[in-house]
């Protein structure tokens, strides 16, 4: 990530808007992808936990 920031800064220092735009877009794409993956992982874990609780509840009812 530091390398991505350095690429953006370097492009700005050399006053190269096309290079800065490209570097910024690549950086933001990686950040957005990472956030989406983290959100998906959290949602999957939450759903799995809910399903396990339902399974446990059903097992208890069957055992009675």
For each residue, the residues with C-beta under 8 A, 3 or more apart:
1: 4 5 27 30
2: 5 6
3: 6 7
4: 1 7 8 23 26 27 30
5: 1 2 8 9 27
6: 2 3 9 10
7: 3 4 10 11 23 27
8: 4 5 11 12 20 23 24 27
9: 5 6 12 13
10: 6 7 13 14
11: 7 8 14 16 17 19 20 22 23
12: 8 9 15 16 20
13: 9 10
14: 10 11 19
15: 12
16: 11 12 19 20
17: 11 20 21
18: 21 22
19: 11 14 16 22 23
20: 8 11 12 16 17 23 24
21: 17 18 24 25
22: 11 18 19 25 26
23: 4 7 8 11 19 20 26 27
24: 8 20 21 27 28
25: 21 22 28 29
26: 4 22 23 29 30
27: 1 4 5 7 8 23 24 30 31
28: 24 25 31 32
29: 25 26 32 33
30: 1 4 26 27 33 34
31: 27 28 34 35
32: 28 29 35 36
33: 29 30 36 37
34: 30 31 37 38
35: 31 32 38 39
36: 32 33 39 40
37: 33 34 40 41
38: 34 35 41 42
39: 35 36 42 43
40: 36 37 43 44
41: 37 38 44 45
42: 38 39 45 46
43: 39 40 46 47
44: 40 41 47 48
45: 41 42 48 49
46: 42 43 49 50
47: 43 44 50 51
48: 44 45 51 52
49: 45 46 52 53
50: 46 47 53 54
51: 47 48 54 55
52: 48 49 55 56
53: 49 50 56 57
54: 50 51 57 58
55: 51 52 58 59
56: 52 53 59 60
57: 53 54 60 61
58: 54 55 61 62
59: 55 56 62 63
60: 56 57 63 64
61: 57 58 64
62: 58 59
63: 59 60
64: 60 61
